[in-house]
Amino acid sequence: MRKPLVLTIIAFLFLLTAPLSASAYSYGDPGKEAFAEAYKQFEEQLDQKDYKLARETIDAYDKEFTLYFPEAKEKIDAALADQDTDAAKQAYRVALRQNIERRLHFAQEQFDDFGQAKLLLAKARGTYDVLAPYVKESEDAKTSDSLYTAFDESLAALGNPGLFGVGKKASDREAFDQNIKQIEDTITPLFVLPGEEKTGVFDEEDSIFGQSFGTDDIWKTVAISLVIILIVIVIIGQRKKRRAQ
């Protein structure tokens, strides 16, 4: 009786964790952040004075704004109501800056998880791709290039677990943190809301229940919980059968 039980648990565990592992290491196109890419469409719509379409673009990402960037969303809503194109654009750019901080914050938290840290870093860089032209405009091309260098060096600092140890490279936490700090210190002052009190980088208190919704942590927790529940159900079933005998 014990062997089928063990096999059942192993099979169930594999089914739950296999998709999660695949999502952790299969990046698709990690350099694209849909929320950030939508800004380009939003800006074009505002330039054409099409406030209705601009509103639809914002509404399509209501979940992201509500969870992570409520202050920016409030400013965007007010700007669209007043048809203030410049204010609406600036508020969205602030949300993009905060998105970079959010991704980098959780990349630091998951530094030892190469797959997740790499994915989060790529998402942050993808968001910066959208903001880069405005950094060049407000600062210069050298500043923007220095941030791309910092992203590259952050990636290198993650090291590489290799494949079965082949190609393994050691990570460098100090170098990683230094480059993340450079990115944040440079970009944060450039994109702030008028009268914004909190201009510091993203912190855990900025996310609902302190959870990283940009990673698979929640789903891993759910999977483990389901496995535990299954084990308890099977054990209870086995005890009932013994009592019936």
Sequence and secondary structure as in RCSB ss.txt:
>XXXX:A:sequence
MRKPLVLTIIAFLFLLTAPLSASAYSYGDPGKEAFAEAYKQFEEQLDQKDYKLARETIDAYDKEFTLYFPEAKEK
IDAALADQDTDAAKQAYRVALRQNIERRLHFAQEQFDDFGQAKLLLAKARGTYDVLAPYVKESEDAKTSDSLYTA
FDESLAALGNPGLFGVGKKASDREAFDQNIKQIEDTITPLFVLPGEEKTGVFDEEDSIFGQSFGTDDIWKTVAIS
LVIILIVIVIIGQRKKRRAQ
>XXXX:A:secstr
 HHHHHHHHHHHHHHHHHHHHHHHH  SSTT  HHHHHHHHHHHHHHTT HHHHHHHHHTTHHHHHHH HHHHHH
HHHHHHTT HHHHHHHHHHHHHHHHHHHHHHHHHTTT HHHHHHHHHHHHHHHHHHHHHHHHHS HHHHHHHHHH
HHHHHHHT B TBTTBT B   HHHHHHHHHHHHHHHGGGS  TT S  S   GGGSGGG  TTSSHHHHHHHHH
HHHHHHHHHHHHHHHHHHH 
